[in-house]
């Protein structure tokens, strides 16, 4: 494992390390390997030979070419017409036509050269979040470089001296530009394997937005009241499922560049280990089984588990308002309100009127989904989509892990049918057999716990 201290030494802060800067690129112009100053020379890492490529659901991986032993990438910052979920699109800012930008993938020891072209109306930069490199390539506008003006192309170049899960994003007018979508993931694979390769390797970027119903652009000035929460730029039901075959080792890389929210990501059906942060690999002695991991703003967390439990498993942020979409903000609390008399009077004037919210917010999505009522233009119901057994009353930062026996492709296998059975309405015979009276509540136990008093028995 490359430690942070090793990375600092190798990137040029230690004696004998390779110097960076404008003159360093020429050293690689006619070479198919890159010397690393410590006596090693690496060929650029290749998918299939040096690593198993990461998958970015609903996204893509940035292509590259190799010139003189250097991997050459090209990012284009531009306005993007983006669909968050069916029914909601926005004029966002992204990279290479994507929101969020494509995942940059490399191998520890790779020399990379990344061109950034600015097709926005504003200056911008790119910061390589969590990557140890020299100051001049850090991408902070005004501090480590001047901003890239509209129409300009800048070039960044460095050697990856660490492996792990990182991110990239604008570091110029951050609140506006990140709030409009300028961010992406970076995955750097280890040069030497210390642990088994994952069979399925997913990169998921978490983010928050404010898009008022009917609006066309995200509002980057919002500081607290976010109403669209996304995984790789998509809100459920727009999120693609994660597909794995039973028995496979699954790695999930989570990166959070939300404006202000931490996200406790919970996976149903599994306990996993947190194996990496953006600071490096977690020693095996420090790992513990979890079912929820907290991903702070500006951080990454990498999880691993063996997919040994087939089924359709929810994975979502466990802040309950983060699995909601628009239209729930500022609505009066109607829980328990008896509105039938009011509805009868209003419908004489507005025949399509329907008071909602008396038993929660789930009914809104189901009514819209079934065509009983229309949503405002360019907006989403607060929750959900139709599932295999009923309406799924979750939206926002929610997706589904689908694990199947014996699959030979990773296309969506459809909904799972559990051969061991599923929860269902209890029959009268079952209730009678087990002494359950649904109207009066639990009966007194036949075998009270040791030490329970007679008063507690009854």
GUNUTI-15561 format. One record per residue (C-alpha): residue number from 1; residue in one letter; x, y, z. Coordinates in steps of 0.2 Angstrom, whole numbers, plus 5000, padded with zeros to 4 digits. Example, Ala and Ser with C-alpha at 12.3 -4.5 7.8 and 13.67 -1.06 7.14 Angstrom:
2
(1; a; (5062; 4978; 5039))
(2; s; (5068; 4995; 5036))
***
This chain:
458
(1; x; (5000; 5000; 5000))
(2; x; (5006; 5017; 4996))
(3; x; (5005; 5028; 5011))
(4; x; (5002; 5047; 5011))
(5; x; (5020; 5050; 5016))
(6; x; (5026; 5039; 5002))
(7; x; (5015; 5048; 4990))
(8; x; (5022; 5065; 4996))
(9; x; (5040; 5059; 4993))
(10; x; (5037; 5051; 4976))
(11; x; (5028; 5067; 4969))
(12; x; (5043; 5077; 4971))
(13; x; (5044; 5083; 4989))
(14; x; (5057; 5070; 4993))
(15; x; (5075; 5069; 4988))
(16; x; (5078; 5061; 4971))
(17; x; (5060; 5062; 4965))
(18; x; (5055; 5067; 4947))
(19; x; (5053; 5086; 4945))
(20; x; (5036; 5092; 4938))
(21; x; (5033; 5107; 4928))
(22; x; (5033; 5113; 4910))
(23; x; (5049; 5105; 4906))
(24; x; (5045; 5088; 4912))
(25; x; (5033; 5083; 4898))
(26; x; (5048; 5083; 4885))
(27; x; (5056; 5069; 4895))
(28; x; (5042; 5057; 4890))
(29; x; (5040; 5063; 4872))
(30; x; (5049; 5048; 4864))
(31; x; (5046; 5035; 4878))
(32; x; (5034; 5020; 4880))
(33; x; (5038; 5019; 4899))
(34; x; (5039; 5033; 4912))
(35; x; (5053; 5033; 4924))
(36; x; (5048; 5036; 4942))
(37; x; (5064; 5043; 4950))
(38; x; (5065; 5028; 4962))
(39; x; (5072; 5017; 4949))
(40; x; (5056; 5010; 4942))
(41; x; (5049; 5012; 4925))
(42; x; (5030; 5008; 4921))
(43; x; (5021; 5006; 4906))
(44; x; (5004; 5015; 4906))
(45; x; (4991; 5004; 4914))
(46; x; (4979; 4994; 4903))
(47; x; (4962; 4988; 4906))
(48; x; (4961; 4969; 4907))
(49; x; (4979; 4968; 4910))
(50; x; (4982; 4979; 4925))
(51; x; (4965; 4981; 4932))
(52; x; (4947; 4977; 4930))
(53; x; (4938; 4993; 4923))
(54; x; (4926; 5002; 4935))
(55; x; (4908; 5004; 4930))
(56; x; (4899; 5021; 4932))
(57; x; (4880; 5018; 4931))
(58; x; (4871; 5031; 4921))
(59; x; (4888; 5038; 4917))
(60; x; (4904; 5034; 4907))
(61; x; (4923; 5033; 4908))
(62; x; (4934; 5046; 4900))
(63; x; (4943; 5039; 4885))
(64; x; (4962; 5042; 4883))
(65; x; (4976; 5040; 4870))
(66; x; (4994; 5036; 4874))
(67; x; (5007; 5048; 4868))
(68; x; (5026; 5044; 4873))
(69; x; (5021; 5034; 4888))
(70; x; (5009; 5047; 4894))
(71; x; (4990; 5045; 4895))
(72; x; (4981; 5059; 4887))
(73; x; (4963; 5064; 4892))
(74; x; (4952; 5079; 4886))
(75; x; (4939; 5086; 4897))
(76; x; (4927; 5099; 4890))
(77; x; (4917; 5110; 4902))
(78; x; (4900; 5115; 4894))
(79; x; (4882; 5117; 4896))
(80; x; (4872; 5101; 4896))
(81; x; (4854; 5097; 4894))
(82; x; (4852; 5084; 4907))
(83; x; (4838; 5072; 4912))
(84; x; (4838; 5069; 4931))
(85; x; (4823; 5057; 4930))
(86; x; (4809; 5055; 4917))
(87; x; (4799; 5071; 4918))
(88; x; (4813; 5082; 4925))
(89; x; (4827; 5090; 4914))
(90; x; (4838; 5104; 4918))
(91; x; (4851; 5116; 4909))
(92; x; (4866; 5111; 4919))
(93; x; (4885; 5112; 4917))
(94; x; (4895; 5096; 4915))
(95; x; (4909; 5089; 4906))
(96; x; (4909; 5080; 4889))
(97; x; (4891; 5081; 4888))
(98; x; (4888; 5072; 4904))
(99; x; (4881; 5077; 4921))
(100; x; (4891; 5072; 4931))
(101; x; (4907; 5071; 4920))
(102; x; (4915; 5055; 4915))
(103; x; (4925; 5045; 4927))
(104; x; (4944; 5046; 4925))
(105; x; (4952; 5029; 4927))
(106; x; (4971; 5026; 4928))
(107; x; (4984; 5015; 4937))
(108; x; (4996; 5020; 4951))
(109; x; (5012; 5026; 4943))
(110; x; (5003; 5032; 4927))
(111; x; (5009; 5049; 4920))
(112; x; (4993; 5058; 4914))
(113; x; (4991; 5074; 4904))
(114; x; (4973; 5081; 4905))
(115; x; (4968; 5095; 4893))
(116; x; (4953; 5105; 4899))
(117; x; (4943; 5116; 4886))
(118; x; (4931; 5129; 4893))
(119; x; (4915; 5131; 4883))
(120; x; (4906; 5139; 4897))
(121; x; (4901; 5157; 4898))
(122; x; (4912; 5159; 4914))
(123; x; (4930; 5156; 4918))
(124; x; (4933; 5139; 4927))
(125; x; (4947; 5127; 4933))
(126; x; (4948; 5109; 4938))
(127; x; (4954; 5103; 4955))
(128; x; (4959; 5085; 4957))
(129; x; (4951; 5082; 4974))
(130; x; (4961; 5070; 4985))
(131; x; (4976; 5068; 4973))
(132; x; (4993; 5071; 4979))
(133; x; (5002; 5081; 4966))
(134; x; (5012; 5097; 4964))
(135; x; (5005; 5114; 4969))
(136; x; (5004; 5121; 4951))
(137; x; (4993; 5107; 4945))
(138; x; (4980; 5108; 4960))
(139; x; (4968; 5119; 4950))
(140; x; (4963; 5132; 4963))
(141; x; (4958; 5148; 4953))
(142; x; (4969; 5163; 4958))
(143; x; (4979; 5153; 4970))
(144; x; (4988; 5139; 4960))
(145; x; (4984; 5145; 4942))
(146; x; (4974; 5159; 4933))
(147; x; (4956; 5154; 4928))
(148; x; (4953; 5146; 4911))
(149; x; (4943; 5159; 4902))
(150; x; (4929; 5155; 4890))
(151; x; (4937; 5147; 4874))
(152; x; (4953; 5143; 4881))
(153; x; (4961; 5126; 4884))
(154; x; (4973; 5122; 4898))
(155; x; (4984; 5107; 4901))
(156; x; (4987; 5098; 4918))
(157; x; (5000; 5085; 4920))
(158; x; (5006; 5074; 4934))
(159; x; (5010; 5056; 4939))
(160; x; (4998; 5046; 4950))
(161; x; (5008; 5041; 4966))
(162; x; (4993; 5034; 4975))
(163; x; (4978; 5023; 4972))
(164; x; (4961; 5024; 4978))
(165; x; (4945; 5034; 4974))
(166; x; (4945; 5052; 4971))
(167; x; (4935; 5066; 4963))
(168; x; (4937; 5081; 4952))
(169; x; (4927; 5097; 4951))
(170; x; (4928; 5116; 4947))
(171; x; (4938; 5126; 4960))
(172; x; (4932; 5143; 4953))
(173; x; (4916; 5151; 4959))
(174; x; (4913; 5134; 4967))
(175; x; (4896; 5137; 4974))
(176; x; (4889; 5141; 4957))
(177; x; (4899; 5129; 4946))
(178; x; (4898; 5114; 4957))
(179; x; (4879; 5118; 4960))
(180; x; (4877; 5118; 4941))
(181; x; (4885; 5100; 4940))
(182; x; (4904; 5102; 4937))
(183; x; (4911; 5087; 4945))
(184; x; (4916; 5069; 4942))
(185; x; (4925; 5054; 4949))
(186; x; (4943; 5048; 4948))
(187; x; (4948; 5029; 4951))
(188; x; (4966; 5025; 4952))
(189; x; (4970; 5006; 4953))
(190; x; (4985; 4999; 4962))
(191; x; (5000; 4994; 4952))
(192; x; (5003; 4979; 4963))
(193; x; (4988; 4970; 4970))
(194; x; (4988; 4967; 4989))
(195; x; (4970; 4961; 4989))
(196; x; (4959; 4952; 4977))
(197; x; (4952; 4961; 4962))
(198; x; (4933; 4965; 4963))
(199; x; (4922; 4956; 4950))
(200; x; (4910; 4971; 4950))
(201; x; (4917; 4988; 4953))
(202; x; (4905; 5003; 4954))
(203; x; (4908; 5022; 4955))
(204; x; (4894; 5032; 4962))
(205; x; (4894; 5051; 4965))
(206; x; (4882; 5059; 4977))
(207; x; (4876; 5077; 4975))
(208; x; (4862; 5089; 4979))
(209; x; (4852; 5101; 4969))
(210; x; (4838; 5114; 4970))
(211; x; (4827; 5114; 4955))
(212; x; (4810; 5123; 4958))
(213; x; (4795; 5115; 4950))
(214; x; (4794; 5122; 4932))
(215; x; (4811; 5129; 4932))
(216; x; (4824; 5125; 4919))
(217; x; (4840; 5128; 4928))
(218; x; (4847; 5122; 4945))
(219; x; (4848; 5136; 4958))
(220; x; (4866; 5137; 4964))
(221; x; (4862; 5151; 4977))
(222; x; (4852; 5139; 4988))
(223; x; (4861; 5136; 5004))
(224; x; (4849; 5124; 5014))
(225; x; (4833; 5118; 5005))
(226; x; (4839; 5106; 4992))
(227; x; (4825; 5096; 4983))
(228; x; (4834; 5084; 4971))
(229; x; (4846; 5072; 4977))
(230; x; (4856; 5061; 4965))
(231; x; (4867; 5047; 4962))
(232; x; (4878; 5050; 4946))
(233; x; (4867; 5064; 4942))
(234; x; (4851; 5054; 4943))
(235; x; (4836; 5054; 4955))
(236; x; (4826; 5038; 4957))
(237; x; (4817; 5032; 4947))
(238; x; (4830; 5037; 4935))
(239; x; (4845; 5028; 4944))
(240; x; (4851; 5013; 4935))
(241; x; (4852; 4997; 4946))
(242; x; (4869; 4989; 4951))
(243; x; (4869; 4971; 4944))
(244; x; (4880; 4957; 4951))
(245; x; (4880; 4938; 4950))
(246; x; (4879; 4927; 4966))
(247; x; (4896; 4924; 4973))
(248; x; (4905; 4939; 4966))
(249; x; (4916; 4951; 4975))
(250; x; (4907; 4968; 4974))
(251; x; (4916; 4985; 4977))
(252; x; (4906; 5001; 4978))
(253; x; (4915; 5018; 4978))
(254; x; (4905; 5032; 4985))
(255; x; (4910; 5050; 4982))
(256; x; (4901; 5065; 4990))
(257; x; (4902; 5083; 4983))
(258; x; (4885; 5088; 4989))
(259; x; (4884; 5107; 4994))
(260; x; (4881; 5104; 5012))
(261; x; (4874; 5086; 5016))
(262; x; (4883; 5071; 5023))
(263; x; (4875; 5055; 5017))
(264; x; (4873; 5039; 5028))
(265; x; (4872; 5026; 5014))
(266; x; (4863; 5010; 5019))
(267; x; (4863; 4994; 5009))
(268; x; (4849; 4981; 5012))
(269; x; (4853; 4962; 5013))
(270; x; (4871; 4964; 5016))
(271; x; (4885; 4968; 5029))
(272; x; (4900; 4976; 5020))
(273; x; (4917; 4982; 5025))
(274; x; (4923; 5000; 5022))
(275; x; (4940; 4996; 5014))
(276; x; (4946; 5014; 5008))
(277; x; (4944; 5032; 5011))
(278; x; (4950; 5046; 4999))
(279; x; (4966; 5046; 5011))
(280; x; (4971; 5028; 5007))
(281; x; (4967; 5010; 5011))
(282; x; (4960; 5005; 5028))
(283; x; (4971; 4992; 5037))
(284; x; (4962; 4976; 5038))
(285; x; (4964; 4976; 5057))
(286; x; (4954; 4992; 5058))
(287; x; (4939; 4986; 5047))
(288; x; (4923; 4981; 5054))
(289; x; (4906; 4975; 5047))
(290; x; (4893; 4988; 5043))
(291; x; (4877; 4990; 5034))
(292; x; (4878; 5009; 5034))
(293; x; (4892; 5021; 5030))
(294; x; (4893; 5039; 5032))
(295; x; (4900; 5048; 5017))
(296; x; (4904; 5066; 5023))
(297; x; (4904; 5081; 5011))
(298; x; (4920; 5081; 5001))
(299; x; (4925; 5063; 5005))
(300; x; (4925; 5046; 4997))
(301; x; (4921; 5029; 5005))
(302; x; (4924; 5012; 4996))
(303; x; (4914; 4997; 5002))
(304; x; (4917; 4978; 4998))
(305; x; (4906; 4963; 5001))
(306; x; (4903; 4946; 4993))
(307; x; (4886; 4945; 4984))
(308; x; (4880; 4929; 4992))
(309; x; (4862; 4934; 4995))
(310; x; (4851; 4935; 4979))
(311; x; (4837; 4947; 4977))
(312; x; (4833; 4965; 4974))
(313; x; (4841; 4976; 4988))
(314; x; (4838; 4994; 4991))
(315; x; (4853; 5005; 4993))
(316; x; (4849; 5023; 4998))
(317; x; (4854; 5038; 5009))
(318; x; (4845; 5035; 5026))
(319; x; (4841; 5054; 5029))
(320; x; (4823; 5051; 5026))
(321; x; (4821; 5068; 5016))
(322; x; (4835; 5063; 5005))
(323; x; (4824; 5049; 4997))
(324; x; (4812; 5062; 4991))
(325; x; (4810; 5073; 4976))
(326; x; (4802; 5090; 4973))
(327; x; (4786; 5097; 4978))
(328; x; (4787; 5093; 4997))
(329; x; (4794; 5109; 5002))
(330; x; (4783; 5123; 5010))
(331; x; (4768; 5112; 5010))
(332; x; (4757; 5113; 5026))
(333; x; (4756; 5097; 5037))
(334; x; (4740; 5088; 5032))
(335; x; (4743; 5072; 5042))
(336; x; (4727; 5066; 5050))
(337; x; (4716; 5081; 5042))
(338; x; (4698; 5076; 5037))
(339; x; (4696; 5085; 5021))
(340; x; (4681; 5076; 5013))
(341; x; (4669; 5091; 5017))
(342; x; (4681; 5104; 5010))
(343; x; (4684; 5093; 4995))
(344; x; (4666; 5092; 4991))
(345; x; (4664; 5111; 4992))
(346; x; (4680; 5114; 4981))
(347; x; (4676; 5102; 4968))
(348; x; (4660; 5111; 4963))
(349; x; (4671; 5125; 4957))
(350; x; (4687; 5114; 4952))
(351; x; (4681; 5097; 4947))
(352; x; (4699; 5090; 4947))
(353; x; (4704; 5096; 4964))
(354; x; (4711; 5083; 4977))
(355; x; (4717; 5087; 4994))
(356; x; (4733; 5077; 4997))
(357; x; (4744; 5073; 5012))
(358; x; (4732; 5067; 5025))
(359; x; (4741; 5050; 5026))
(360; x; (4758; 5055; 5021))
(361; x; (4767; 5059; 5004))
(362; x; (4767; 5042; 4996))
(363; x; (4750; 5045; 4988))
(364; x; (4756; 5059; 4978))
(365; x; (4768; 5049; 4967))
(366; x; (4755; 5035; 4965))
(367; x; (4741; 5047; 4960))
(368; x; (4753; 5055; 4947))
(369; x; (4759; 5038; 4941))
(370; x; (4742; 5031; 4938))
(371; x; (4736; 5047; 4929))
(372; x; (4724; 5053; 4942))
(373; x; (4732; 5070; 4942))
(374; x; (4746; 5079; 4933))
(375; x; (4762; 5086; 4939))
(376; x; (4768; 5104; 4935))
(377; x; (4778; 5105; 4919))
(378; x; (4796; 5099; 4921))
(379; x; (4794; 5092; 4939))
(380; x; (4794; 5076; 4948))
(381; x; (4782; 5069; 4961))
(382; x; (4790; 5068; 4978))
(383; x; (4792; 5050; 4978))
(384; x; (4794; 5034; 4968))
(385; x; (4789; 5023; 4954))
(386; x; (4779; 5007; 4951))
(387; x; (4787; 4992; 4958))
(388; x; (4784; 4973; 4955))
(389; x; (4771; 4972; 4970))
(390; x; (4766; 4990; 4973))
(391; x; (4771; 5008; 4971))
(392; x; (4789; 5011; 4978))
(393; x; (4787; 5027; 4989))
(394; x; (4805; 5032; 4988))
(395; x; (4814; 5044; 4976))
(396; x; (4830; 5054; 4976))
(397; x; (4846; 5046; 4982))
(398; x; (4840; 5028; 4980))
(399; x; (4845; 5014; 4969))
(400; x; (4844; 4995; 4969))
(401; x; (4857; 4981; 4970))
(402; x; (4851; 4966; 4960))
(403; x; (4860; 4950; 4964))
(404; x; (4856; 4935; 4953))
(405; x; (4862; 4917; 4952))
(406; x; (4870; 4911; 4936))
(407; x; (4868; 4927; 4926))
(408; x; (4880; 4928; 4911))
(409; x; (4877; 4947; 4907))
(410; x; (4875; 4963; 4917))
(411; x; (4859; 4969; 4909))
(412; x; (4844; 4973; 4920))
(413; x; (4837; 4956; 4924))
(414; x; (4820; 4962; 4929))
(415; x; (4812; 4961; 4946))
(416; x; (4817; 4946; 4958))
(417; x; (4805; 4933; 4963))
(418; x; (4810; 4926; 4979))
(419; x; (4808; 4906; 4979))
(420; x; (4807; 4906; 4998))
(421; x; (4792; 4917; 4998))
(422; x; (4788; 4935; 5003))
(423; x; (4778; 4945; 5016))
(424; x; (4759; 4944; 5012))
(425; x; (4742; 4946; 5020))
(426; x; (4740; 4934; 5035))
(427; x; (4725; 4922; 5034))
(428; x; (4712; 4921; 5047))
(429; x; (4718; 4903; 5050))
(430; x; (4735; 4909; 5054))
(431; x; (4730; 4922; 5065))
(432; x; (4719; 4910; 5075))
(433; x; (4733; 4897; 5075))
(434; x; (4745; 4909; 5083))
(435; x; (4733; 4918; 5095))
(436; x; (4734; 4934; 5086))
(437; x; (4720; 4946; 5088))
(438; x; (4723; 4961; 5076))
(439; x; (4710; 4972; 5084))
(440; x; (4714; 4970; 5103))
(441; x; (4733; 4968; 5101))
(442; x; (4746; 4956; 5109))
(443; x; (4740; 4943; 5121))
(444; x; (4749; 4940; 5138))
(445; x; (4764; 4928; 5135))
(446; x; (4761; 4910; 5140))
(447; x; (4779; 4909; 5146))
(448; x; (4784; 4925; 5154))
(449; x; (4802; 4930; 5154))
(450; x; (4811; 4925; 5170))
(451; x; (4809; 4938; 5184))
(452; x; (4793; 4946; 5176))
(453; x; (4781; 4951; 5189))
(454; x; (4763; 4946; 5189))
(455; x; (4758; 4964; 5186))
(456; x; (4769; 4964; 5170))
(457; x; (4762; 4948; 5164))
(458; x; (4745; 4956; 5163))
***
